[in-house]
Structure formats: structure tokens, C-alpha cells
Amino acid sequence: MSVFENIRIGSLQGGETDLAQYDGRAVLVVNVASKCGLTPQYTALEQLQEQYAARGLTVLGVPCNQFMGQEPGSADEIAAFCSATYGVTFPMTEKVEVNGPGRHALYANLVDAPDAEGHTGDIRWNFEKFLVGRSGEVVARFAPQTTPDAPEVVAAIEKELGAA
């Protein structure tokens, strides 16, 4: 079963997105924040989107304000910041909760996947990354401090997308 099956989430621009549209693509799901020390990762996320979109990768940004209030803005403010500051073109969802009783169903389907150190469960901080493979299963999880252009992230994406 795909982690996206029967999951709907609001778009940052309004309206609702059926995540099943990503079945058959590799998707790097990242909980993002505009006022975090890790926010410059937006640059590398956009580079991944530009480099791999034609081969089947989508970066999906999921704003979250659960970590020291580092994503306080409205949808319009978040969109303007991401566009003006980092030139973000990849899809962004509405702001959601990734931990706790209000955890969005998307994250409920992601958090059981382990990272390389074996961490499962709650999201630890902004910019935790999940690579969902073309099959709809989580194939890799990366800690917030692991940059999107780190060799292990790029290798996992390349493996999932296959040889060029």
C-alpha cells in the first residue's frame, strides 16, 4: 500500500491535493520552516527538484510550526518567503502538525520508517526528510541536519530513479 493512498492535504495556494497523484514518482517529503537555522536547505531542495524532476522526483514541502514556532506565517507569507528568498518551485502543502495527537495522516504513514541510525517515530526537528519510492513505500529517512545534497540523499534518489 502506498503511503499516499487515500491521503488528501491542502495546498499552500489553497484547494486540496490528493497525494495519490504522486504514485509512480519518487517524492522527497520534507517538513519545512521559514525561520529555522536549517532554512537554507531550501536552496538544495530546489536544486534537487530542478535536477531530478524530469526523471521522476518531486520534492514536497510540508510547512510545520511545531518546533519553537519557526513557521509562524500565513500561507501567503510562507509562499512569498519561499518564492522570493529561495526561488522555490516545488509543491508546498498547507501548514500541518507532524507530531502529537493532531499529526496529519501523511506523517502517520511516514514516521515508522527508520533512518540510517534506526530512529523511528516522532519527527525530531524541521527539515526531516523521507524519500518515498515509486512503489509508494518509504525507502529512506534522513535526519534534519542531513542536507538535501548530502551524498547519502543523492545516492538514495539516484537508486530510486535508476540509471540516467
Buried (B, 14 or more C-beta within 10 A) or exposed (E): EBBBEEBEBBBBEEEEBEBBEBBEBBBBBBBBBBBBEBBEBBBBBBEBBEEBBEBBBBBBBBBBBBBEEBBEBEBEEBBEBBEEEBEBEBBBBBBBBBBEEEBBBBBEBBBEBEBEEEBEEEBBBBBBBBBBBBBBEBBBBBBBEBBBBBEEBBEBBBBBBEEE
